[in-house]
Amino acid sequence: MSYLEEIQVKNLDHLGIVAGLIDEIGIVKIINNKLGIDVREKISVGTVVKSILINGLGFVSRPLYLFSQFFQDKAIEKLLGERIKPDYLNDDKIGRVMDELYKYGLNDIFIEVVLEVIKKFKIDLKYSHLDSTSFHLDGEYKREEDKEKQEEEKIIKERPIFIKKGYSRDHRPDLKQCVLDLITSQDGDIPLFVRVGDGNESDKAVFGKVLVEFKKQIKFDSIIVCDSALYGQENLQIIQHLKWITRVPMTIKKAKELVQNIEVEEVKDEDKEKRSDLNLESYTWKEEIVTYGGIKQTWLIVLSEKRQKSDLEKLEKQLSQEEKKSQKFLKEIQSEEFEHPQAARYKLKAINKKLRLLEIKEVELIETYSKKKEKIYKMISLIIKKDEEISRKTKEAGKFILATNLVEENKLEASEILITYKNQQSTERGFRFLKDPLFFTDSFFVEKPERIETMLFLMSLCLLIYNLGQRELRNCLKRVKKGINNQVGKVTLRPTLRWIFQCFQGIHYVILNGVKQIVNLTEERRFILSLLPASCQRYYL
């Protein structure tokens, strides 16, 4: 029995990889340098942040009030340092650290971490992508009304966010929310800039200011890629000294005219193979030079065959649904008795507002008498198609317009503009990660707006660590020209880091009679470790 008492077994799993990536970036050192180290504390602020990031990437869906429990069965001294105990990481300590981070300046810390990553890992910043999403929140989050009535502020706010209802990307308009703006690199989807905004914030109102602030912080000549929320005369003036690619909204008159009237160019035989290599075989396009908002720019009118097919199918479905709806309306209005002609025509006008592709037209208004011998009016009408509207939608099917201010000597190839915009999914992938129910962001539990902002800052650091690790792994596999088996047993050069995490389940840190060793480290796991930064390897080898 005394012999058995000298055995300790702790789980290490994939957490050594996470800890190694944190070390390789230097996050603990950066935070400790900024916030300082209090010799009276048993654990530094930087190490607490490291523990939160390890918890966040543990994918165990535990809120932070169970934080110390997360580390009860983990190799905490191996991951965080000797003499560190799980009970050092209680909710009071975590709360104080979150408040210190917020007070110092979340943006300043994040930018310094990003600059270190860019420099150390040679992140290509030719293109970066901007988008936003919303996070719905439970709770009241009451603020004094008079505090909200302020003059227009800088984009990096000196006040906490307002948690309130707004346009919900989560389709929960009943809940209050906050907004997260995210800029990522095209190279590896690395988060470069994050900003938390008020719940009712409009992308169109802030995107231009976000980009200007980003360029102040990250002094690199990056081409910004964004969706149509950026494209407006005010924003174009704000970002006129930046390089950008964005989508043109179809609400602009010039865009409507071009989509309706322009014919995209036929693909020449010699270009077909090239487009196939670029995975653009289903796209055709035509370039136009346009001046809008006082900015000279290239507009690329693009036709996607796949999208055209989908749009036409939707149009047919919409037409079929409206036919059924209009038959019902027709029967309703023809059976109704009206006291005045104006009442009948008012009812017809209200019905037609509900239709887009069809119209119920008045044929005749008959004056007659009811059973009570009262004068009434009955409407004879018929259903007609809005041929002009249907033709417009048919011509628009599959078409969209991309715009860039890179013209003349800075001109980009049309194929590069299109490929770059398609990579706008970079930010979408980041949002999916942050909203994954296995991640600790699924439900916010903190009660102050300041803590919400800090939590989103920590979540964004988790995203940075995850995407950086995935980028390094894939780049190394590409260099050695050797793949690893994915979930279905097929060899791949582009595994997800989540799958690698799963592959490392069951690795233990064992102390036997004072001797420390790692068990269950197979050859496959050793090979994977050889592809990761040296700091990751030190936790296992």
CORBELLIN-V71667 format. One record per residue. OMEGA is omega in radians with two decimals (* if undefined). Layout:
BEGIN
OMEGA, OMEGA
END
This chain:
BEGIN
3.14, 3.11, -3.13, -3.12, -3.14, 3.10, 3.02, 3.12, 3.13, 3.11, 3.04, 3.08, -3.11, -3.02, 3.05, 3.08, 3.12, -3.13, 3.14, 3.11, 3.08, 3.13, -3.09, 3.10, -3.12, -3.06, -3.12, -3.13, -3.14, -3.09, 3.11, 3.10, -3.09, -3.06, 3.12, 3.13, 3.09, -3.07, 3.14, -3.12, 3.13, -3.09, -3.07, 3.11, -3.14, 3.14, 3.06, 3.10, 3.09, -3.14, 3.11, -3.14, 3.08, 3.08, -3.10, -3.14, 3.05, 3.12, 3.12, 3.09, 3.06, 3.07, -3.03, 3.09, 2.96, -2.98, -3.10, 3.10, 3.13, -3.06, -3.09, -3.10, -3.13, 3.11, -2.97, -3.14, 3.08, -3.06, -3.00, 3.13, -3.12, 3.08, 3.06, -3.07, 3.13, -3.07, 3.02, -3.04, 3.13, -3.05, 3.10, -3.14, -3.13, 3.11, -3.14, 3.13, 3.12, 3.12, 3.11, 3.12, -3.13, -3.10, -3.13, -3.10, -3.08, -3.11, -3.14, -3.14, -3.08, -3.13, 3.14, 3.08, -3.13, 3.14, 3.10, 3.13, 3.14, -3.10, -3.03, -3.04, 3.05, 3.13, 3.11, -3.07, 3.13, 3.12, 3.00, -2.98, 3.13, 3.00, 3.13, 3.04, 3.13, 3.06, 3.13, -2.99, 3.03, 3.11, -3.05, -3.11, -3.08, 3.07, 3.09, -3.04, -3.06, 3.11, -3.09, -3.08, -3.10, 3.03, -3.13, -3.06, 3.01, -3.08, 3.01, -2.93, 3.03, 3.10, 3.06, 3.12, 3.02, 3.10, -3.09, -3.14, 3.12, 3.12, -3.02, 3.03, 3.12, -3.13, 3.06, -3.11, -3.13, -3.06, 3.01, -3.05, 2.90, -3.08, 3.07, 3.00, -3.06, 3.00, -3.14, 3.04, 3.02, 3.10, 3.04, 3.13, -3.10, 3.08, -3.13, -3.06, 3.07, 3.11, 3.11, -3.10, 3.12, -3.07, -3.11, -3.08, 3.13, 3.10, -3.09, -3.08, -2.99, -3.01, 3.12, 3.14, 3.10, -3.11, 3.10, 3.12, 3.12, -3.11, 3.05, -3.05, -3.12, -3.03, 3.09, -3.06, -3.06, 3.04, -3.07, 3.11, -3.07, 3.09, -2.98, 3.12, -3.14, -2.94, 3.07, -3.03, -3.13, 3.13, -3.14, 3.07, -3.12, -3.03, -3.04, 3.13, 3.10, 3.06, -3.05, 2.95, -3.13, 3.11, -3.13, 3.12, -3.11, 3.08, -3.14, -3.05, -3.12, 3.13, 3.11, -3.11, -3.12, -3.13, -3.12, -2.91, -3.03, 3.07, 3.12, -3.02, 3.04, -3.14, 3.09, -3.10, -3.10, -3.14, -3.05, -3.12, 3.14, 3.13, 3.10, 3.11, 3.14, -3.10, 3.14, -3.05, -3.12, -3.11, 2.93, -3.05, 3.06, -3.13, 3.05, 3.02, -3.05, 2.97, -3.14, -3.10, -3.13, -3.08, 3.06, -3.04, 3.03, 3.00, 3.10, 3.11, -2.97, 3.01, 3.08, -3.12, -3.12, -3.13, 3.11, 3.11, 3.13, -3.13, -3.14, 3.07, 3.10, 3.12, 3.10, 3.13, 3.13, 3.14, 3.12, 3.14, -3.14, 3.10, 3.10, -3.12, -3.10, 3.07, 3.11, 3.12, -3.13, 3.13, -3.11, -3.04, -3.14, 3.13, -3.07, 3.09, -3.08, 3.14, -3.10, 3.06, -3.13, -3.13, 3.14, -3.10, 3.07, 3.12, 3.13, 3.12, 3.13, 3.12, -3.09, 3.07, -3.13, -3.10, -3.12, -3.03, -3.14, 3.12, 3.03, -3.02, 3.09, 3.07, -3.12, 3.08, -3.03, 3.05, -3.10, -3.11, 3.11, 3.11, 3.12, 3.12, 3.10, -3.13, 3.12, 3.11, 3.09, -3.05, 2.96, -3.07, 3.11, -3.12, 3.06, 3.09, 3.01, -3.03, -3.12, -3.13, 3.13, 3.10, 3.12, -3.13, 3.12, 3.12, -3.12, -3.03, 3.07, -3.08, 2.99, -3.08, 3.02, -3.13, 3.03, 3.08, 3.08, -3.10, 3.09, -3.01, 3.13, -3.00, 3.07, 2.99, 3.14, -3.13, 3.14, 3.09, -3.09, 3.14, -3.12, 3.13, 3.11, 3.11, 3.05, 3.07, 3.11, 3.14, 3.13, 3.10, 3.10, 3.13, 3.12, 3.11, -3.08, -3.11, 3.12, -3.13, 3.08, -3.14, -3.05, 3.11, -3.04, -3.14, 3.10, -3.10, -3.11, -2.93, -3.10, 3.07, 3.11, 3.13, 3.09, 3.13, -3.13, 3.11, 3.12, 3.03, 3.14, 3.09, -3.14, 3.03, 3.08, 3.11, 3.12, -3.13, -3.11, -3.09, 3.08, 3.11, 3.13, 3.12, -3.12, 3.14, -3.10, 3.11, 3.13, 3.10, 3.12, -3.12, -3.10, 3.11, 3.12, -3.10, 3.05, -3.12, 3.07, -3.05, -3.11, 3.04, 3.12, -3.13, -3.13, 3.03, -3.09, 3.10, 3.02, 3.10, 3.09, 3.10, 3.09, 3.09, 3.13, 3.13, -3.08, 3.08, 3.10, 3.04, -3.06, 3.04, -3.00, 3.02, -3.10, -3.10, 3.10, 3.14, -3.09, 3.10, 3.07, -3.14, -3.14, 3.11, -3.07, 3.11, 3.12, 3.12, 3.08, 3.12, 3.12, 3.13, -3.14, -3.14, -3.08, -3.14, -3.08, -3.13, 3.09, -3.09, -3.08, -3.14, -3.05, -2.95, *
END
